[in-house]
Amino acid sequence: MPKMKTHKSAAKRYKVTASGKITRRQAGIGHLLQHKSASRKRRIFKMVSISKSHLKLISKELPYKKYSR
């Protein structure tokens, strides 16, 4: 039986925590930062866990998801 392949763009975008949750970066921090407030930028810079609706889709792209530092 052939091995499953990891979706490489998904592997770069998502990280797996030690408890098994999948985290992602928030959108909106790439550019146009001068008009955004400091508190908004601080909130956007943090990692957030993915929604339950996307969990199954992303888990399929990461068949060998393991926690790694």
mmCIF file as Biopython writes it, N, C-alpha, C and O atoms, coordinates in Angstrom:
data_model
#
loop_
_atom_site.group_PDB
_atom_site.id
_atom_site.type_symbol
_atom_site.label_atom_id
_atom_site.label_alt_id
_atom_site.label_comp_id
_atom_site.label_asym_id
_atom_site.label_entity_id
_atom_site.label_seq_id
_atom_site.pdbx_PDB_ins_code
_atom_site.Cartn_x
_atom_site.Cartn_y
_atom_site.Cartn_z
_atom_site.occupancy
_atom_site.B_iso_or_equiv
_atom_site.auth_seq_id
_atom_site.auth_asym_id
_atom_site.pdbx_PDB_model_num
ATOM 1   N N  . MET A ? 1  ? 0.839   -1.182 0.000  1.0 0.0 1  A 1 
ATOM 2   C CA . MET A ? 1  ? 0.000   0.000  0.000  1.0 0.0 1  A 1 
ATOM 3   C C  . MET A ? 1  ? 0.887   1.250  0.000  1.0 0.0 1  A 1 
ATOM 4   O O  . MET A ? 1  ? 1.831   1.319  0.786  1.0 0.0 1  A 1 
ATOM 5   N N  . PRO A ? 2  ? 0.614   2.229  -0.850 1.0 0.0 2  A 1 
ATOM 6   C CA . PRO A ? 2  ? 1.460   3.430  -0.854 1.0 0.0 2  A 1 
ATOM 7   C C  . PRO A ? 2  ? 1.221   4.294  0.375  1.0 0.0 2  A 1 
ATOM 8   O O  . PRO A ? 2  ? 0.153   4.271  0.988  1.0 0.0 2  A 1 
ATOM 9   N N  . LYS A ? 3  ? 2.248   5.050  0.708  1.0 0.0 3  A 1 
ATOM 10  C CA . LYS A ? 3  ? 2.142   5.955  1.859  1.0 0.0 3  A 1 
ATOM 11  C C  . LYS A ? 3  ? 1.341   7.192  1.478  1.0 0.0 3  A 1 
ATOM 12  O O  . LYS A ? 3  ? 1.312   7.588  0.313  1.0 0.0 3  A 1 
ATOM 13  N N  . MET A ? 4  ? 0.696   7.794  2.458  1.0 0.0 4  A 1 
ATOM 14  C CA . MET A ? 4  ? 0.004   9.059  2.229  1.0 0.0 4  A 1 
ATOM 15  C C  . MET A ? 4  ? 1.032   10.181 2.275  1.0 0.0 4  A 1 
ATOM 16  O O  . MET A ? 4  ? 2.018   10.104 3.008  1.0 0.0 4  A 1 
ATOM 17  N N  . LYS A ? 5  ? 0.792   11.225 1.485  1.0 0.0 5  A 1 
ATOM 18  C CA . LYS A ? 5  ? 1.714   12.350 1.469  1.0 0.0 5  A 1 
ATOM 19  C C  . LYS A ? 5  ? 1.120   13.519 2.242  1.0 0.0 5  A 1 
ATOM 20  O O  . LYS A ? 5  ? -0.084  13.770 2.198  1.0 0.0 5  A 1 
ATOM 21  N N  . THR A ? 6  ? 1.990   14.224 2.950  1.0 0.0 6  A 1 
ATOM 22  C CA . THR A ? 6  ? 1.590   15.435 3.666  1.0 0.0 6  A 1 
ATOM 23  C C  . THR A ? 6  ? 1.433   16.566 2.664  1.0 0.0 6  A 1 
ATOM 24  O O  . THR A ? 6  ? 2.266   16.726 1.772  1.0 0.0 6  A 1 
ATOM 25  N N  . HIS A ? 7  ? 0.378   17.348 2.803  1.0 0.0 7  A 1 
ATOM 26  C CA . HIS A ? 7  ? 0.178   18.531 1.967  1.0 0.0 7  A 1 
ATOM 27  C C  . HIS A ? 7  ? 1.150   19.588 2.473  1.0 0.0 7  A 1 
ATOM 28  O O  . HIS A ? 7  ? 0.986   20.102 3.580  1.0 0.0 7  A 1 
ATOM 29  N N  . LYS A ? 8  ? 2.165   19.918 1.669  1.0 0.0 8  A 1 
ATOM 30  C CA . LYS A ? 8  ? 3.283   20.716 2.158  1.0 0.0 8  A 1 
ATOM 31  C C  . LYS A ? 8  ? 2.892   22.145 2.520  1.0 0.0 8  A 1 
ATOM 32  O O  . LYS A ? 8  ? 3.439   22.703 3.471  1.0 0.0 8  A 1 
ATOM 33  N N  . SER A ? 9  ? 1.959   22.750 1.785  1.0 0.0 9  A 1 
ATOM 34  C CA . SER A ? 9  ? 1.554   24.109 2.146  1.0 0.0 9  A 1 
ATOM 35  C C  . SER A ? 9  ? 0.800   24.104 3.472  1.0 0.0 9  A 1 
ATOM 36  O O  . SER A ? 9  ? 0.900   25.060 4.242  1.0 0.0 9  A 1 
ATOM 37  N N  . ALA A ? 10 ? 0.050   23.045 3.745  1.0 0.0 10 A 1 
ATOM 38  C CA . ALA A ? 10 ? -0.646  22.932 5.030  1.0 0.0 10 A 1 
ATOM 39  C C  . ALA A ? 10 ? 0.346   22.729 6.169  1.0 0.0 10 A 1 
ATOM 40  O O  . ALA A ? 10 ? 0.155   23.256 7.265  1.0 0.0 10 A 1 
ATOM 41  N N  . ALA A ? 11 ? 1.401   21.967 5.912  1.0 0.0 11 A 1 
ATOM 42  C CA . ALA A ? 11 ? 2.408   21.721 6.941  1.0 0.0 11 A 1 
ATOM 43  C C  . ALA A ? 11 ? 3.128   23.005 7.324  1.0 0.0 11 A 1 
ATOM 44  O O  . ALA A ? 11 ? 3.551   23.159 8.469  1.0 0.0 11 A 1 
ATOM 45  N N  . LYS A ? 12 ? 3.273   23.942 6.362  1.0 0.0 12 A 1 
ATOM 46  C CA . LYS A ? 12 ? 3.932   25.209 6.653  1.0 0.0 12 A 1 
ATOM 47  C C  . LYS A ? 12 ? 2.998   26.191 7.347  1.0 0.0 12 A 1 
ATOM 48  O O  . LYS A ? 12 ? 3.452   27.037 8.117  1.0 0.0 12 A 1 
ATOM 49  N N  . ARG A ? 13 ? 1.699   26.088 7.084  1.0 0.0 13 A 1 
ATOM 50  C CA . ARG A ? 13 ? 0.741   27.052 7.626  1.0 0.0 13 A 1 
ATOM 51  C C  . ARG A ? 13 ? 0.251   26.707 9.020  1.0 0.0 13 A 1 
ATOM 52  O O  . ARG A ? 13 ? -0.041  27.606 9.809  1.0 0.0 13 A 1 
ATOM 53  N N  . TYR A ? 14 ? 0.155   25.432 9.339  1.0 0.0 14 A 1 
ATOM 54  C CA . TYR A ? 14 ? -0.433  25.007 10.607 1.0 0.0 14 A 1 
ATOM 55  C C  . TYR A ? 14 ? 0.609   24.350 11.487 1.0 0.0 14 A 1 
ATOM 56  O O  . TYR A ? 14 ? 1.510   23.666 11.001 1.0 0.0 14 A 1 
ATOM 57  N N  . LYS A ? 15 ? 0.477   24.566 12.807 1.0 0.0 15 A 1 
ATOM 58  C CA . LYS A ? 15 ? 1.348   23.922 13.785 1.0 0.0 15 A 1 
ATOM 59  C C  . LYS A ? 15 ? 0.470   23.126 14.742 1.0 0.0 15 A 1 
ATOM 60  O O  . LYS A ? 15 ? -0.665  23.507 15.027 1.0 0.0 15 A 1 
ATOM 61  N N  . VAL A ? 16 ? 1.007   22.026 15.227 1.0 0.0 16 A 1 
ATOM 62  C CA . VAL A ? 16 ? 0.273   21.179 16.160 1.0 0.0 16 A 1 
ATOM 63  C C  . VAL A ? 16 ? 0.831   21.401 17.551 1.0 0.0 16 A 1 
ATOM 64  O O  . VAL A ? 16 ? 2.042   21.315 17.757 1.0 0.0 16 A 1 
ATOM 65  N N  . THR A ? 17 ? -0.046  21.689 18.517 1.0 0.0 17 A 1 
ATOM 66  C CA . THR A ? 17 ? 0.387   21.913 19.889 1.0 0.0 17 A 1 
ATOM 67  C C  . THR A ? 17 ? 0.635   20.574 20.573 1.0 0.0 17 A 1 
ATOM 68  O O  . THR A ? 17 ? 0.334   19.515 20.020 1.0 0.0 17 A 1 
ATOM 69  N N  . ALA A ? 18 ? 1.188   20.634 21.784 1.0 0.0 18 A 1 
ATOM 70  C CA . ALA A ? 18 ? 1.490   19.411 22.530 1.0 0.0 18 A 1 
ATOM 71  C C  . ALA A ? 18 ? 0.226   18.651 22.903 1.0 0.0 18 A 1 
ATOM 72  O O  . ALA A ? 18 ? 0.256   17.430 23.051 1.0 0.0 18 A 1 
ATOM 73  N N  . SER A ? 19 ? -0.890  19.369 23.057 1.0 0.0 19 A 1 
ATOM 74  C CA . SER A ? 19 ? -2.146  18.705 23.390 1.0 0.0 19 A 1 
ATOM 75  C C  . SER A ? 19 ? -2.881  18.194 22.160 1.0 0.0 19 A 1 
ATOM 76  O O  . SER A ? 19 ? -3.925  17.555 22.286 1.0 0.0 19 A 1 
ATOM 77  N N  . GLY A ? 20 ? -2.339  18.473 20.950 1.0 0.0 20 A 1 
ATOM 78  C CA . GLY A ? 20 ? -2.941  17.943 19.736 1.0 0.0 20 A 1 
ATOM 79  C C  . GLY A ? 20 ? -3.802  18.926 18.967 1.0 0.0 20 A 1 
ATOM 80  O O  . GLY A ? 20 ? -4.328  18.585 17.908 1.0 0.0 20 A 1 
ATOM 81  N N  . LYS A ? 21 ? -3.958  20.142 19.478 1.0 0.0 21 A 1 
ATOM 82  C CA . LYS A ? 21 ? -4.742  21.143 18.761 1.0 0.0 21 A 1 
ATOM 83  C C  . LYS A ? 21 ? -3.923  21.697 17.602 1.0 0.0 21 A 1 
ATOM 84  O O  . LYS A ? 21 ? -2.693  21.721 17.651 1.0 0.0 21 A 1 
ATOM 85  N N  . ILE A ? 22 ? -4.618  22.139 16.565 1.0 0.0 22 A 1 
ATOM 86  C CA . ILE A ? 22 ? -3.954  22.722 15.401 1.0 0.0 22 A 1 
ATOM 87  C C  . ILE A ? 22 ? -4.130  24.233 15.460 1.0 0.0 22 A 1 
ATOM 88  O O  . ILE A ? 22 ? -5.245  24.727 15.627 1.0 0.0 22 A 1 
ATOM 89  N N  . THR A ? 23 ? -3.030  24.965 15.323 1.0 0.0 23 A 1 
ATOM 90  C CA . THR A ? 23 ? -3.084  26.419 15.395 1.0 0.0 23 A 1 
ATOM 91  C C  . THR A ? 23 ? -2.717  27.013 14.041 1.0 0.0 23 A 1 
ATOM 92  O O  . THR A ? 23 ? -2.078  26.364 13.213 1.0 0.0 23 A 1 
ATOM 93  N N  . ARG A ? 24 ? -3.135  28.259 13.835 1.0 0.0 24 A 1 
ATOM 94  C CA . ARG A ? 24 ? -2.860  28.964 12.596 1.0 0.0 24 A 1 
ATOM 95  C C  . ARG A ? 24 ? -2.607  30.427 12.906 1.0 0.0 24 A 1 
ATOM 96  O O  . ARG A ? 24 ? -2.922  30.902 13.997 1.0 0.0 24 A 1 
ATOM 97  N N  . ARG A ? 25 ? -2.027  31.152 11.928 1.0 0.0 25 A 1 
ATOM 98  C CA . ARG A ? 25 ? -1.851  32.593 12.055 1.0 0.0 25 A 1 
ATOM 99  C C  . ARG A ? 25 ? -3.160  33.278 11.701 1.0 0.0 25 A 1 
ATOM 100 O O  . ARG A ? 25 ? -3.964  32.741 10.939 1.0 0.0 25 A 1 
ATOM 101 N N  . GLN A ? 26 ? -3.370  34.461 12.254 1.0 0.0 26 A 1 
ATOM 102 C CA . GLN A ? 26 ? -4.555  35.224 11.907 1.0 0.0 26 A 1 
ATOM 103 C C  . GLN A ? 26 ? -4.297  36.036 10.652 1.0 0.0 26 A 1 
ATOM 104 O O  . GLN A ? 26 ? -3.162  36.428 10.379 1.0 0.0 26 A 1 
ATOM 105 N N  . ALA A ? 27 ? -5.341  36.287 9.899  1.0 0.0 27 A 1 
ATOM 106 C CA . ALA A ? 27 ? -5.230  37.083 8.675  1.0 0.0 27 A 1 
ATOM 107 C C  . ALA A ? 27 ? -5.181  38.559 9.025  1.0 0.0 27 A 1 
ATOM 108 O O  . ALA A ? 27 ? -5.625  38.967 10.098 1.0 0.0 27 A 1 
ATOM 109 N N  . GLY A ? 28 ? -4.639  39.356 8.117  1.0 0.0 28 A 1 
ATOM 110 C CA . GLY A ? 28 ? -4.703  40.798 8.254  1.0 0.0 28 A 1 
ATOM 111 C C  . GLY A ? 28 ? -3.461  41.449 8.815  1.0 0.0 28 A 1 
ATOM 112 O O  . GLY A ? 28 ? -3.509  42.621 9.190  1.0 0.0 28 A 1 
ATOM 113 N N  . ILE A ? 29 ? -2.336  40.728 8.890  1.0 0.0 29 A 1 
ATOM 114 C CA . ILE A ? 29 ? -1.143  41.326 9.473  1.0 0.0 29 A 1 
ATOM 115 C C  . ILE A ? 29 ? -0.028  41.462 8.435  1.0 0.0 29 A 1 
ATOM 116 O O  . ILE A ? 29 ? 1.077   41.883 8.780  1.0 0.0 29 A 1 
ATOM 117 N N  . GLY A ? 30 ? -0.293  41.116 7.174  1.0 0.0 30 A 1 
ATOM 118 C CA . GLY A ? 30 ? 0.736   41.155 6.143  1.0 0.0 30 A 1 
ATOM 119 C C  . GLY A ? 30 ? 1.152   42.545 5.722  1.0 0.0 30 A 1 
ATOM 120 O O  . GLY A ? 30 ? 2.335   42.793 5.485  1.0 0.0 30 A 1 
ATOM 121 N N  . HIS A ? 31 ? 0.188   43.471 5.622  1.0 0.0 31 A 1 
ATOM 122 C CA . HIS A ? 31 ? 0.500   44.828 5.156  1.0 0.0 31 A 1 
ATOM 123 C C  . HIS A ? 31 ? -0.626  45.753 5.603  1.0 0.0 31 A 1 
ATOM 124 O O  . HIS A ? 31 ? -1.580  45.319 6.250  1.0 0.0 31 A 1 
ATOM 125 N N  . LEU A ? 32 ? -0.505  47.035 5.248  1.0 0.0 32 A 1 
ATOM 126 C CA . LEU A ? 32 ? -1.491  48.072 5.629  1.0 0.0 32 A 1 
ATOM 127 C C  . LEU A ? 32 ? -1.669  48.158 7.144  1.0 0.0 32 A 1 
ATOM 128 O O  . LEU A ? 32 ? -2.791  48.150 7.650  1.0 0.0 32 A 1 
ATOM 129 N N  . LEU A ? 33 ? -0.553  48.241 7.854  1.0 0.0 33 A 1 
ATOM 130 C CA . LEU A ? 33 ? -0.603  48.232 9.315  1.0 0.0 33 A 1 
ATOM 131 C C  . LEU A ? 33 ? -0.714  49.624 9.925  1.0 0.0 33 A 1 
ATOM 132 O O  . LEU A ? 33 ? -1.054  49.747 11.102 1.0 0.0 33 A 1 
ATOM 133 N N  . GLN A ? 34 ? -0.438  50.671 9.161  1.0 0.0 34 A 1 
ATOM 134 C CA . GLN A ? 34 ? -0.346  52.002 9.757  1.0 0.0 34 A 1 
ATOM 135 C C  . GLN A ? 34 ? -1.690  52.512 10.262 1.0 0.0 34 A 1 
ATOM 136 O O  . GLN A ? 34 ? -1.726  53.275 11.227 1.0 0.0 34 A 1 
ATOM 137 N N  . HIS A ? 35 ? -2.789  52.115 9.640  1.0 0.0 35 A 1 
ATOM 138 C CA . HIS A ? 35 ? -4.085  52.615 10.092 1.0 0.0 35 A 1 
ATOM 139 C C  . HIS A ? 35 ? -4.758  51.708 11.112 1.0 0.0 35 A 1 
ATOM 140 O O  . HIS A ? 35 ? -5.820  52.049 11.631 1.0 0.0 35 A 1 
ATOM 141 N N  . LYS A ? 36 ? -4.152  50.547 11.409 1.0 0.0 36 A 1 
ATOM 142 C CA . LYS A ? 36 ? -4.713  49.645 12.410 1.0 0.0 36 A 1 
ATOM 143 C C  . LYS A ? 36 ? -4.200  50.040 13.786 1.0 0.0 36 A 1 
ATOM 144 O O  . LYS A ? 36 ? -3.047  50.442 13.945 1.0 0.0 36 A 1 
ATOM 145 N N  . SER A ? 37 ? -5.068  49.920 14.769 1.0 0.0 37 A 1 
ATOM 146 C CA . SER A ? 37 ? -4.676  50.319 16.119 1.0 0.0 37 A 1 
ATOM 147 C C  . SER A ? 37 ? -3.677  49.325 16.705 1.0 0.0 37 A 1 
ATOM 148 O O  . SER A ? 37 ? -3.581  48.185 16.251 1.0 0.0 37 A 1 
ATOM 149 N N  . ALA A ? 38 ? -2.946  49.766 17.706 1.0 0.0 38 A 1 
ATOM 150 C CA . ALA A ? 38 ? -1.931  48.912 18.336 1.0 0.0 38 A 1 
ATOM 151 C C  . ALA A ? 38 ? -2.568  47.698 18.991 1.0 0.0 38 A 1 
ATOM 152 O O  . ALA A ? 38 ? -2.028  46.594 18.920 1.0 0.0 38 A 1 
ATOM 153 N N  . SER A ? 39 ? -3.715  47.898 19.628 1.0 0.0 39 A 1 
ATOM 154 C CA . SER A ? 39 ? -4.375  46.772 20.289 1.0 0.0 39 A 1 
ATOM 155 C C  . SER A ? 39 ? -4.865  45.748 19.261 1.0 0.0 39 A 1 
ATOM 156 O O  . SER A ? 39 ? -4.810  44.542 19.500 1.0 0.0 39 A 1 
ATOM 157 N N  . ARG A ? 40 ? -5.338  46.236 18.131 1.0 0.0 40 A 1 
ATOM 158 C CA . ARG A ? 40 ? -5.788  45.336 17.065 1.0 0.0 40 A 1 
ATOM 159 C C  . ARG A ? 40 ? -4.618  44.530 16.507 1.0 0.0 40 A 1 
ATOM 160 O O  . ARG A ? 40 ? -4.742  43.332 16.253 1.0 0.0 40 A 1 
ATOM 161 N N  . LYS A ? 41 ? -3.469  45.208 16.318 1.0 0.0 41 A 1 
ATOM 162 C CA . LYS A ? 41 ? -2.291  44.512 15.802 1.0 0.0 41 A 1 
ATOM 163 C C  . LYS A ? 41 ? -1.776  43.477 16.787 1.0 0.0 41 A 1 
ATOM 164 O O  . LYS A ? 41 ? -1.374  42.388 16.380 1.0 0.0 41 A 1 
ATOM 165 N N  . ARG A ? 42 ? -1.781  43.796 18.068 1.0 0.0 42 A 1 
ATOM 166 C CA . ARG A ? 42 ? -1.350  42.826 19.090 1.0 0.0 42 A 1 
ATOM 167 C C  . ARG A ? 42 ? -2.247  41.597 19.071 1.0 0.0 42 A 1 
ATOM 168 O O  . ARG A ? 42 ? -1.771  40.469 19.200 1.0 0.0 42 A 1 
ATOM 169 N N  . ARG A ? 43 ? -3.531  41.818 18.912 1.0 0.0 43 A 1 
ATOM 170 C CA . ARG A ? 43 ? -4.479  40.703 18.895 1.0 0.0 43 A 1 
ATOM 171 C C  . ARG A ? 43 ? -4.275  39.835 17.649 1.0 0.0 43 A 1 
ATOM 172 O O  . ARG A ? 43 ? -4.380  38.610 17.723 1.0 0.0 43 A 1 
ATOM 173 N N  . ILE A ? 44 ? -3.987  40.459 16.514 1.0 0.0 44 A 1 
ATOM 174 C CA . ILE A ? 44 ? -3.847  39.726 15.259 1.0 0.0 44 A 1 
ATOM 175 C C  . ILE A ? 44 ? -2.543  38.927 15.206 1.0 0.0 44 A 1 
ATOM 176 O O  . ILE A ? 44 ? -2.496  37.881 14.560 1.0 0.0 44 A 1 
ATOM 177 N N  . PHE A ? 45 ? -1.486  39.397 15.872 1.0 0.0 45 A 1 
ATOM 178 C CA . PHE A ? 45 ? -0.191  38.723 15.800 1.0 0.0 45 A 1 
ATOM 179 C C  . PHE A ? 45 ? -0.194  37.346 16.459 1.0 0.0 45 A 1 
ATOM 180 O O  . PHE A ? 45 ? 0.668   36.520 16.157 1.0 0.0 45 A 1 
ATOM 181 N N  . LYS A ? 46 ? -1.135  37.088 17.344 1.0 0.0 46 A 1 
ATOM 182 C CA . LYS A ? 46 ? -1.140  35.828 18.079 1.0 0.0 46 A 1 
ATOM 183 C C  . LYS A ? 46 ? -1.684  34.682 17.232 1.0 0.0 46 A 1 
ATOM 184 O O  . LYS A ? 46 ? -2.456  34.884 16.294 1.0 0.0 46 A 1 
ATOM 185 N N  . MET A ? 47 ? -1.261  33.486 17.591 1.0 0.0 47 A 1 
ATOM 186 C CA . MET A ? 47 ? -1.764  32.284 16.940 1.0 0.0 47 A 1 
ATOM 187 C C  . MET A ? 47 ? -3.117  31.928 17.553 1.0 0.0 47 A 1 
ATOM 188 O O  . MET A ? 47 ? -3.344  32.153 18.742 1.0 0.0 47 A 1 
ATOM 189 N N  . VAL A ? 48 ? -4.008  31.377 16.741 1.0 0.0 48 A 1 
ATOM 190 C CA . VAL A ? 48 ? -5.318  30.946 17.217 1.0 0.0 48 A 1 
ATOM 191 C C  . VAL A ? 48 ? -5.542  29.513 16.772 1.0 0.0 48 A 1 
ATOM 192 O O  . VAL A ? 48 ? -4.949  29.065 15.790 1.0 0.0 48 A 1 
ATOM 193 N N  . SER A ? 49 ? -6.388  28.793 17.483 1.0 0.0 49 A 1 
ATOM 194 C CA . SER A ? 49 ? -6.692  27.427 17.082 1.0 0.0 49 A 1 
ATOM 195 C C  . SER A ? 49 ? -7.735  27.452 15.973 1.0 0.0 49 A 1 
ATOM 196 O O  . SER A ? 49 ? -8.536  28.383 15.878 1.0 0.0 49 A 1 
ATOM 197 N N  . ILE A ? 50 ? -7.716  26.428 15.144 1.0 0.0 50 A 1 
ATOM 198 C CA . ILE A ? 50 ? -8.628  26.392 14.002 1.0 0.0 50 A 1 
ATOM 199 C C  . ILE A ? 50 ? -10.036 26.049 14.477 1.0 0.0 50 A 1 
ATOM 200 O O  . ILE A ? 50 ? -10.223 25.490 15.558 1.0 0.0 50 A 1 
ATOM 201 N N  . SER A ? 51 ? -11.016 26.392 13.657 1.0 0.0 51 A 1 
ATOM 202 C CA . SER A ? 51 ? -12.404 26.131 14.014 1.0 0.0 51 A 1 
ATOM 203 C C  . SER A ? 51 ? -12.724 24.646 13.847 1.0 0.0 51 A 1 
ATOM 204 O O  . SER A ? 51 ? -12.021 23.920 13.143 1.0 0.0 51 A 1 
ATOM 205 N N  . LYS A ? 52 ? -13.778 24.218 14.495 1.0 0.0 52 A 1 
ATOM 206 C CA . LYS A ? 52 ? -14.170 22.811 14.425 1.0 0.0 52 A 1 
ATOM 207 C C  . LYS A ? 52 ? -14.594 22.407 13.027 1.0 0.0 52 A 1 
ATOM 208 O O  . LYS A ? 52 ? -14.435 21.251 12.635 1.0 0.0 52 A 1 
ATOM 209 N N  . SER A ? 53 ? -15.138 23.363 12.268 1.0 0.0 53 A 1 
ATOM 210 C CA . SER A ? 53 ? -15.581 23.046 10.911 1.0 0.0 53 A 1 
ATOM 211 C C  . SER A ? 53 ? -14.411 22.743 9.980  1.0 0.0 53 A 1 
ATOM 212 O O  . SER A ? 53 ? -14.580 22.022 8.997  1.0 0.0 53 A 1 
ATOM 213 N N  . HIS A ? 54 ? -13.225 23.282 10.273 1.0 0.0 54 A 1 
ATOM 214 C CA . HIS A ? 54 ? -12.058 23.040 9.432  1.0 0.0 54 A 1 
ATOM 215 C C  . HIS A ? 54 ? -11.164 21.914 9.947  1.0 0.0 54 A 1 
ATOM 216 O O  . HIS A ? 54 ? -10.218 21.516 9.268  1.0 0.0 54 A 1 
ATOM 217 N N  . LEU A ? 55 ? -11.452 21.407 11.121 1.0 0.0 55 A 1 
ATOM 218 C CA . LEU A ? 55 ? -10.583 20.407 11.741 1.0 0.0 55 A 1 
ATOM 219 C C  . LEU A ? 55 ? -10.442 19.155 10.893 1.0 0.0 55 A 1 
ATOM 220 O O  . LEU A ? 55 ? -9.336  18.641 10.730 1.0 0.0 55 A 1 
ATOM 221 N N  . LYS A ? 56 ? -11.536 18.663 10.355 1.0 0.0 56 A 1 
ATOM 222 C CA . LYS A ? 56 ? -11.496 17.431 9.567  1.0 0.0 56 A 1 
ATOM 223 C C  . LYS A ? 56 ? -10.733 17.637 8.259  1.0 0.0 56 A 1 
ATOM 224 O O  . LYS A ? 56 ? -9.972  16.768 7.833  1.0 0.0 56 A 1 
ATOM 225 N N  . LEU A ? 57 ? -10.944 18.801 7.624  1.0 0.0 57 A 1 
ATOM 226 C CA . LEU A ? 57 ? -10.270 19.088 6.351  1.0 0.0 57 A 1 
ATOM 227 C C  . LEU A ? 57 ? -8.760  19.191 6.532  1.0 0.0 57 A 1 
ATOM 228 O O  . LEU A ? 57 ? -7.993  18.640 5.743  1.0 0.0 57 A 1 
ATOM 229 N N  . ILE A ? 58 ? -8.342  19.897 7.573  1.0 0.0 58 A 1 
ATOM 230 C CA . ILE A ? 58 ? -6.907  20.109 7.786  1.0 0.0 58 A 1 
ATOM 231 C C  . ILE A ? 58 ? -6.241  18.831 8.281  1.0 0.0 58 A 1 
ATOM 232 O O  . ILE A ? 58 ? -5.094  18.553 7.931  1.0 0.0 58 A 1 
ATOM 233 N N  . SER A ? 59 ? -6.944  18.060 9.083  1.0 0.0 59 A 1 
ATOM 234 C CA . SER A ? 59 ? -6.387  16.795 9.560  1.0 0.0 59 A 1 
ATOM 235 C C  . SER A ? 59 ? -6.147  15.829 8.401  1.0 0.0 59 A 1 
ATOM 236 O O  . SER A ? 59 ? -5.231  15.008 8.446  1.0 0.0 59 A 1 
ATOM 237 N N  . LYS A ? 60 ? -6.970  15.933 7.372  1.0 0.0 60 A 1 
ATOM 238 C CA . LYS A ? 60 ? -6.790  15.084 6.189  1.0 0.0 60 A 1 
ATOM 239 C C  . LYS A ? 60 ? -5.526  15.491 5.426  1.0 0.0 60 A 1 
ATOM 240 O O  . LYS A ? 60 ? -4.863  14.643 4.831  1.0 0.0 60 A 1 
ATOM 241 N N  . GLU A ? 61 ? -5.194  16.776 5.442  1.0 0.0 61 A 1 
ATOM 242 C CA . GLU A ? 61 ? -3.990  17.247 4.762  1.0 0.0 61 A 1 
ATOM 243 C C  . GLU A ? 61 ? -2.725  16.928 5.550  1.0 0.0 61 A 1 
ATOM 244 O O  . GLU A ? 61 ? -1.635  16.890 4.980  1.0 0.0 61 A 1 
ATOM 245 N N  . LEU A ? 62 ? -2.859  16.699 6.851  1.0 0.0 62 A 1 
ATOM 246 C CA . LEU A ? 62 ? -1.718  16.385 7.714  1.0 0.0 62 A 1 
ATOM 247 C C  . LEU A ? 62 ? -1.887  14.985 8.296  1.0 0.0 62 A 1 
ATOM 248 O O  . LEU A ? 62 ? -2.205  14.851 9.477  1.0 0.0 62 A 1 
ATOM 249 N N  . PRO A ? 63 ? -1.681  13.935 7.494  1.0 0.0 63 A 1 
ATOM 250 C CA . PRO A ? 63 ? -1.947  12.588 7.991  1.0 0.0 63 A 1 
ATOM 251 C C  . PRO A ? 63 ? -0.989  12.138 9.089  1.0 0.0 63 A 1 
ATOM 252 O O  . PRO A ? 63 ? -1.340  11.275 9.894  1.0 0.0 63 A 1 
ATOM 253 N N  . TYR A ? 64 ? 0.214   12.708 9.135  1.0 0.0 64 A 1 
ATOM 254 C CA . TYR A ? 64 ? 1.206   12.302 10.139 1.0 0.0 64 A 1 
ATOM 255 C C  . TYR A ? 64 ? 1.457   13.424 11.121 1.0 0.0 64 A 1 
ATOM 256 O O  . TYR A ? 64 ? 2.598   13.654 11.522 1.0 0.0 64 A 1 
ATOM 257 N N  . LYS A ? 65 ? 0.405   14.125 11.514 1.0 0.0 65 A 1 
ATOM 258 C CA . LYS A ? 65 ? 0.589   15.288 12.383 1.0 0.0 65 A 1 
ATOM 259 C C  . LYS A ? 65 ? 1.121   14.847 13.745 1.0 0.0 65 A 1 
ATOM 260 O O  . LYS A ? 65 ? 0.544   13.995 14.422 1.0 0.0 65 A 1 
ATOM 261 N N  . LYS A ? 66 ? 2.225   15.452 14.113 1.0 0.0 66 A 1 
ATOM 262 C CA . LYS A ? 66 ? 2.857   15.176 15.394 1.0 0.0 66 A 1 
ATOM 263 C C  . LYS A ? 66 ? 3.284   16.495 15.985 1.0 0.0 66 A 1 
ATOM 264 O O  . LYS A ? 66 ? 3.513   17.467 15.265 1.0 0.0 66 A 1 
ATOM 265 N N  . TYR A ? 67 ? 3.390   16.527 17.285 1.0 0.0 67 A 1 
ATOM 266 C CA . TYR A ? 67 ? 3.895   17.719 17.947 1.0 0.0 67 A 1 
ATOM 267 C C  . TYR A ? 67 ? 5.394   17.763 17.775 1.0 0.0 67 A 1 
ATOM 268 O O  . TYR A ? 67 ? 6.077   16.781 18.066 1.0 0.0 67 A 1 
ATOM 269 N N  . SER A ? 68 ? 5.922   18.882 17.309 1.0 0.0 68 A 1 
ATOM 270 C CA . SER A ? 68 ? 7.367   19.056 17.226 1.0 0.0 68 A 1 
ATOM 271 C C  . SER A ? 68 ? 7.703   20.479 17.590 1.0 0.0 68 A 1 
ATOM 272 O O  . SER A ? 68 ? 6.984   21.407 17.218 1.0 0.0 68 A 1 
ATOM 273 N N  . ARG A ? 69 ? 8.788   20.660 18.311 1.0 0.0 69 A 1 
ATOM 274 C CA . ARG A ? 69 ? 9.175   22.009 18.722 1.0 0.0 69 A 1 
ATOM 275 C C  . ARG A ? 69 ? 9.814   22.662 17.582 1.0 0.0 69 A 1 
ATOM 276 O O  . ARG A ? 69 ? 10.230  23.816 17.685 1.0 0.0 69 A 1 
#
